[in-house]
Amino acid sequence: QVQVVESGGGLVQDGGSLRLSCAASGSIFHVVSMGWYRQAPGKQRESVAIITSGHSTDYADSVKGRFTISRPNAKNTVYLQMNDLKPEDTAAYYCVVRAYTTVRDWDDYWGQGTQVTVSS
């Protein structure tokens, strides 16, 4: 089993910053990618940022230039630095880890989510 735990959410004012953290642990053979999704009330879950094992990154257009995803080498941890936050960034943020648990078996593992609220 793989466990995924997020932290770092909270309440911040318009224009403020937060850093989210996510740690994966358990029976991990190889991590393919780690990333963040978010879901606002009444909306579908959307991809925010992804980083691969080769450190390639991809961002949603709405967060480019404001959010930065990073993953320290050789650690199953990922960070999302969020700057210049806007009220429309308010959502529950979920970490997702795509990992192999054996040489053949892989799956996407999700955390429980952390709430980010940006007040205007």
N, C-alpha and C positions, 0 to 999 in steps of 0.2 A: 504494500500500500504506500501511497505517496500523500503526504500532508502538506498543505499550502496555507500559510498564515500571513495575513496582511496587517499592517499597522500604519499609523500616521495620519489618518483622516481627522477632520475637525471642522470648526467654524472659523471662517476668515472673511475679512472685508474685501470688497471689490478692489482689484489691483494687488492683493496680497499674494503670499506664497505658502506652499505646503510641500512636504516631501513624503511620499508614500514608500513603504518598504514591504517587501514580500520575500519570504523564505520558504524554500521547499526542502522537505526531508523525507526519509524513509527509504524504500527499496528502489533507489534510482540507479539505473545502469548508465544512462546518458540523457542529458537534457538537450532537446532539439531547439526549443525556443521558450522564451518567457515574455509575458506581456500583460497589458492592462486593458480591460474593457470597462465600460460604465453604462449604467442604466438609470435614467431619470424617470420619475413617476409618469406613467401613461405613455412611455416611449419604449422602443425596442432597445435591447442591449447593443452597444456599438463598440467597435474596436477603437482604442485610443492610441496605443503604441505597442510595438513588438520589437524584440531584439533576439537575434538568432545566436546560435553557439559560435558563429563566426563574427559576431558583433555587428552584423548588418541590422539596420533599424528601419522602421516604417512608422509613419505617424498619420493620424487623421488630419485632414486639411484644417480643421477647426482649431487644432492645437499646435500646428507647426510654428516654430519660432518662440513658443511660450513654454512648452513641455519638453523635458529631456529624459529619455530612458537610458539607464546604464546598468551594467552588470559586472561587478568585480571579477577578475579572472579566477577560474578554478573554484568559484563559490556558487552555490545554487541560491543566490540572492539577487533580486532585481530592485532597482529604485526608480521612482518617477518623480522628478523635480518639476513642480508646477509653479510657474511664475505668471504674474499679471493675470491672476484668476478673475473670471467674470461670473456673474450670476448664472449664466447658461452652462457653466461647468458643474453646477450643483447636480450631484448624482451619487449613487452607490458605485464605488469603484471595486472591481474584481480583478484579482491576479489569476492568470491562467498559465499553467506550465505544461508544455508538450514534452513528454519524457518516455524513454524506453525503460521498462523495468526488467526486461531480459534482452537478449540479442535480437529477438523477433517481435516482442510485444510492446506496443506503445499506446498511449492514451493522452487525453487532455484532462488535467487535474485543476480544479477550481478552488479558490479560497471562499471564505464566507462573505467577504465584502467589507469595505470600510466606507463610511459616509463622509462625503465632502460637501459642505454647505458654504456658499459664497453669498454674503449679504450685500445688498446695494446701498 
